C-alpha cells in the first residue's frame, strides 16, 4: 500500500461526519455533573446514597452506533490507494521467465536435478498464472527466445521439456543478454511487466547488466537449503526468492509480482481507482453484534437517517448497507456469477464486461458501442468477433486504434479479425458448387475404372520455390524437441553474427 496515493473517490460523503459527530455529542450521556456530590454531604456518604453503577460505564450504545455510522460514511466516500486493472487488457502482469540452461543446472543436489526442479517450478508458476501472458527465454553463453508472450500454457510445457544444456549453442553465462531480450519482449506489451530469472549462479560480470529503473526483476535461486548467491546482493532492486521444497516460493513470487504490477498501474492515468470501501464493511458488521447485548438499546428513529439506505436506492438486503452496486457486482465476478454481476454493475464498462464473460455478446457489444473510450471499442471488437460479427469487429478495432494509435493489442486483434474474415469468405467461395446459380454438374463420372486405388506418380514443373502448407512444414520438423530447439538456437546465433 502506497500512502502517497491514498485519497477518497467520493470525498463529499465526508461532510456527513459533521452531523454524525454533532449528534454523538448531543445524545451521549454525560455523568460529569452527576459525579459531583451535593453540597454539604461528605463524599463517602454521597457514594453510599447513589444507586446503580451507570457512572462507571465508559462505552455506551450510542458510541458503538456512531462508530458504525462513521465507518459506513468512510466506506461510502470510497477510500483508495491503487488503480483497478483493465480486465479486458490484462488483469495480471506479463512475465518473461529467463531460465539458465547450463551444465551446473544438471547438478543432482536437488533431485532429480536443479534443471528438472526448475522446470517443475516454472510449470507450477504458469499454472498459478492461468490466463496471464508468459514468455520463456533460455540462456547460457547466449540468450534465445523460446516462446513469446502467450496465455496458452500448452505451448510452454513441451518447450520446457526440450531445454537441456545440449541444445545451447555456447557455454557461459549471458544473463545480461537475456535481460535485454526480455525487455524487448515486454516492450511489445501495453501493460507493465516483470522478468523472472531462474538460476543457480550468476557471473559477477553480468551484474551491471541487470539494472533497470522501469522493469521489475525477480530471481528464483535453485540451490538446496536456501543457500545464498553472494553476487545477487549487488543486483539493485531485484527481489530474490530462495527455492523451497513446497510451494512457498511460488506463493511468494506470485505475491511480489502482483504487488509490483499494482504499483506500476498507479502511474497509468487511463485506469480508474480501485474502490476499497468494502473493507470497512467487516468491522462495521462485527460491531453490530454488540446491539444484541442486554441493555444496549439505541434510538433507531434518530439514527435511521444515517444507517438505512435512501428510499430510491436499488439496494437489496443488508449488503447494500455496506457495499455499492459496483462492489457487489465485483464480488459476483470473483465468484464467476457473471450473469448476476451484469445485473448488479452500474458502471457501463464493467456491466458490458460481465455480459461478455457470461456469453451475452450482443448485449455486451451494444453497451460498449455507446461508450467513446478506446478500451470500450477494444471490448466491443472482442464481443463482436466472439459473436462471429467479423466486419463490425474490424470496425471496432479500427475505432480503438483511432482513439489510441500504436496500440499493439488492438493492432494484433485487427489483423486477426481481417484474417478470419478473409478465410471465411474464401472458404465460402471455394465451397460454392454453383448449384444455387443453376450451373451445377449434370452428372458425376469417375475415371480410372480399371485401376482405381492404384498408386500413381505425377510429375509437375517448378517455376520457383514452392510454399509448404502448415501440415507439410510441421512434418519436416524432427519429433525430438531438443533437436528442434538446438537447430533454432544455432540459426539465431548465425543471424546475430550476420
SVG drawing of the C-alpha trace seen along z (x, -y; Angstrom):
<svg xmlns="http://www.w3.org/2000/svg" viewBox="-38 -23 71 76">
<polyline fill="none" stroke="black" stroke-width="0.4" points="0.0,0.0 1.4,-3.4 0.1,-6.0 1.1,-8.8 -1.7,-7.6 -4.3,-7.4 -7.4,-9.5 -11.2,-9.3 -13.0,-8.8 -16.2,-10.5 -14.8,-12.9 -18.1,-14.9 -19.5,-12.0 -17.2,-13.0 -19.4,-16.0 -21.8,-13.6 -19.3,-13.2 -20.2,-16.7 -23.9,-15.8 -22.7,-12.4 -20.2,-14.0 -22.8,-16.7 -25.5,-14.0 -22.9,-12.0 -22.1,-14.9 -25.8,-15.7 -27.0,-12.2 -24.1,-10.7 -24.8,-10.6 -22.6,-13.0 -22.2,-11.9 -19.6,-14.5 -22.3,-16.7 -23.8,-13.7 -20.4,-12.6 -20.2,-15.8 -21.5,-15.2 -24.3,-17.5 -23.2,-20.5 -22.8,-19.8 -22.6,-16.0 -19.4,-14.1 -18.1,-12.2 -18.2,-8.8 -21.8,-9.4 -22.8,-10.6 -21.3,-7.5 -23.4,-5.3 -26.5,-7.1 -26.1,-6.6 -28.0,-3.8 -26.6,-1.8 -23.2,-1.9 -24.0,-3.8 -21.3,-6.3 -18.7,-3.6 -19.7,-2.8 -17.2,-4.3 -18.6,-2.9 -22.3,-3.4 -24.6,-2.0 -24.5,-5.4 -20.7,-5.2 -20.9,-1.9 -23.7,-3.2 -21.8,-6.3 -18.6,-4.4 -20.6,-2.2 -22.1,-5.3 -18.6,-6.7 -17.3,-3.5 -20.2,-3.4 -19.6,-7.0 -15.9,-6.4 -16.8,-3.4 -19.3,-5.5 -16.5,-8.1 -14.6,-5.4 -11.1,-5.1 -8.5,-4.0 -4.8,-3.7 -4.4,-1.7 -5.6,-1.5 -8.1,1.0 -6.6,3.0 -8.4,3.2 -9.9,6.7 -10.1,6.7 -6.5,5.9 -4.5,7.6 -5.5,8.4 -2.1,9.8 1.4,8.7 3.0,10.1 6.0,12.1 9.2,13.2 10.9,16.2 14.6,16.4 15.9,20.0 19.6,20.7 20.4,23.8 24.0,24.8 25.9,27.9 25.7,26.6 21.9,26.8 22.2,30.5 23.7,30.9 21.7,33.5 21.8,31.9 18.2,31.0 16.8,34.4 16.5,35.3 18.4,32.2 18.4,28.4 17.1,28.1 14.3,30.5 13.2,28.8 13.4,25.5 11.1,26.9 8.6,28.1 8.7,24.7 8.1,22.8 5.2,25.2 3.7,24.5 4.0,20.8 2.4,20.9 -0.5,22.9 -1.0,20.3 -0.9,17.6 -3.6,19.2 -4.8,16.7 -1.8,14.4 0.7,13.9 4.1,15.5 7.1,15.7 10.1,18.0 13.9,17.3 16.7,19.8 20.3,18.7 23.8,20.0 26.6,18.4 23.9,16.8 20.3,15.9 17.4,17.2 13.7,16.6 11.9,19.9 8.3,18.7 6.7,15.2 4.1,13.8 1.3,16.3 -1.7,17.3 -1.6,20.9 0.4,23.0 0.3,25.9 2.7,24.1 5.3,23.6 5.3,27.1 6.8,29.1 9.3,26.4 10.4,26.5 10.9,30.3 13.3,29.8 15.6,27.3 18.9,29.0 22.5,27.8 23.0,29.9 20.7,27.6 22.5,24.4 25.0,23.3 27.5,21.7 28.6,22.3 28.8,19.5 26.5,17.0 24.7,14.4 22.2,13.2 22.6,9.6 21.8,10.5 18.8,12.5 17.6,9.4 17.9,7.2 15.9,9.8 13.3,9.9 12.9,6.1 12.4,6.2 9.6,8.8 8.0,6.7 8.3,3.6 5.7,5.1 3.1,5.2 0.9,2.3 0.9,3.1 3.9,3.1 5.6,6.5 8.4,8.2 11.3,10.5 11.9,13.7 15.4,15.3 15.6,19.0 19.3,19.7 21.8,21.4 24.6,18.9 25.5,15.5 28.7,14.4 29.9,11.2 30.5,9.6 26.7,9.8 25.6,7.9 25.9,4.4 23.7,5.5 20.8,6.4 19.9,2.9 16.6,1.2 14.5,-1.6 11.4,-0.5 11.4,3.3 11.0,5.3 13.4,8.2 12.7,11.3 15.2,14.2 14.4,17.7 17.6,19.4 17.8,23.1 20.1,24.1 19.4,26.6 18.7,25.4 18.1,21.8 21.8,21.2 22.6,17.6 24.3,16.4 26.6,13.6 26.8,11.6 23.0,11.3 23.2,8.8 24.7,6.3 21.7,6.6 19.9,3.4 16.1,3.6 15.9,7.3 13.6,9.5 15.3,12.8 13.3,15.8 15.1,19.0 14.0,22.4 11.7,24.4 10.6,28.0 6.9,26.9 5.0,24.1 6.1,21.3 8.5,19.9 5.7,19.9 3.3,18.2 5.9,15.6 6.7,14.9 3.0,14.6 2.5,12.1 5.6,10.0 4.8,10.0 1.2,8.9 2.4,6.2 4.9,4.8 2.2,4.8 -0.2,2.9 2.4,0.3 3.1,-0.1 -0.6,-0.6 -0.7,-3.6 1.1,-5.7 -1.4,-4.8 -3.8,-7.7 -6.1,-5.8 -7.2,-3.4 -9.9,-4.0 -9.1,-4.0 -10.0,-0.8 -12.8,-1.4 -11.7,0.3 -14.6,-0.9 -15.8,2.7 -13.0,3.4 -14.7,1.1 -17.9,3.2 -16.4,6.0 -15.6,4.1 -19.0,2.3 -20.8,5.7 -18.9,7.1 -19.8,4.0 -23.5,4.5 -23.3,7.8 -23.0,5.7 -26.6,4.5 -27.8,7.9 -26.4,7.4 -29.0,6.8 -29.4,3.2 -27.8,1.9 -30.8,0.1 -30.4,-2.9 -32.8,-5.4 -33.4,-3.8 -35.6,-6.6 -32.8,-9.1 -30.1,-7.0 -32.0,-5.6 -31.3,-8.7 -27.6,-7.7 -27.7,-3.9 -30.6,-3.0 -30.2,-3.4 -32.3,-6.1 -35.7,-5.0 -34.7,-5.5 -31.8,-3.1 -31.7,0.2 -30.4,1.8 -31.3,5.4 -30.9,6.6 -28.2,5.9 -25.4,6.0 -26.4,2.5 -25.9,1.0 -22.2,1.5 -21.5,2.3 -22.2,0.2 -23.8,2.0 -20.5,2.0 -18.8,3.6 -21.5,6.3 -21.0,6.8 -17.3,7.3 -18.0,9.8 -20.2,11.7 -17.5,11.5 -15.0,13.0 -17.4,15.9 -17.8,16.3 -21.5,15.4 -21.2,13.3 -24.9,13.0 -25.6,11.7 -22.7,9.3 -24.1,7.8 -27.3,7.1 -25.6,5.6 -23.0,3.3 -23.9,-0.3 -20.7,-1.2 -21.5,-0.5 -17.9,0.6 -17.9,3.3 -21.5,4.2 -20.5,4.9 -17.5,6.9 -19.8,9.1 -22.1,9.7 -19.1,10.6 -17.9,13.1 -21.4,14.5 -21.5,15.2 -24.2,12.5 -22.2,10.9 -25.0,8.9 -25.7,7.1 -22.1,6.5 -21.3,5.1 -24.4,2.8 -23.1,1.3 -19.5,0.9 -20.7,-0.7 -22.3,-3.5 -19.0,-4.4 -16.4,-6.6 -13.2,-5.3 -10.5,-3.2 -11.0,-0.4 -14.7,-0.3 -14.0,0.0 -11.5,2.8 -14.0,4.6 -16.7,4.2 -14.4,5.8 -13.8,8.8 -17.6,9.2 -18.4,9.0 -15.6,11.4 -16.8,13.9 -20.3,13.4 -18.9,14.1 -19.6,10.5 -16.3,10.1 -16.9,6.9 -18.3,4.9 -15.3,6.3 -12.9,4.9 -14.6,1.5 -14.4,1.6 -10.7,2.4 -10.1,-0.3 -12.0,-2.7 -9.8,-1.7 -6.7,-2.4 -8.1,-5.8 -8.7,-6.7 -5.3,-5.3 -2.8,-5.0 0.1,-2.4 -1.9,-0.1 -0.2,3.4 -3.1,5.5 -5.7,3.6 -3.5,3.8 -3.0,7.6 -6.7,8.2 -7.5,6.1 -5.1,8.3 -6.6,11.5 -10.2,10.2 -9.2,9.4 -7.6,12.8 -10.6,14.7 -12.9,12.7 -10.7,13.4 -10.6,17.1 -14.4,17.3 -15.1,15.6 -12.5,17.6 -13.9,20.8 -17.4,19.9 -16.2,19.1 -14.4,22.4 -17.3,24.4 -19.8,22.8 -20.6,25.5 -22.8,23.3 -25.9,25.3 -27.7,22.2 -27.0,20.4 -28.3,23.3 -24.9,24.3 -24.2,27.4 -22.9,30.6 -25.4,32.7 -23.6,36.0 -20.7,37.4 -18.2,39.6 -15.2,41.5 -12.3,42.2 -9.6,44.9 -12.2,47.6 -9.7,50.4 -7.0,49.3 -9.0,47.5 -6.9,47.1 -3.5,47.8 -0.5,45.7 0.4,43.1 3.2,40.5 2.5,37.1 5.4,35.0 5.0,31.3 7.2,28.4 8.5,25.9 8.9,22.3 10.3,21.2 10.4,22.0 7.3,23.8 5.5,22.7 4.8,25.6 1.4,26.0 1.3,25.9 0.9,29.7 3.9,30.2 6.0,27.7 5.2,29.5 6.0,32.9 9.5,31.6 10.3,30.8 12.1,33.6 9.8,35.0 12.6,34.6 12.0,31.2 15.7,30.9 16.9,31.2 14.4,28.6 15.5,26.1 19.2,26.8 18.8,26.0 16.7,22.9 19.2,21.6 22.1,22.2 20.2,20.2 19.6,17.4 23.4,17.2 24.1,17.2 21.6,14.4 23.1,12.3 26.6,12.7 25.4,11.6"/>
</svg>
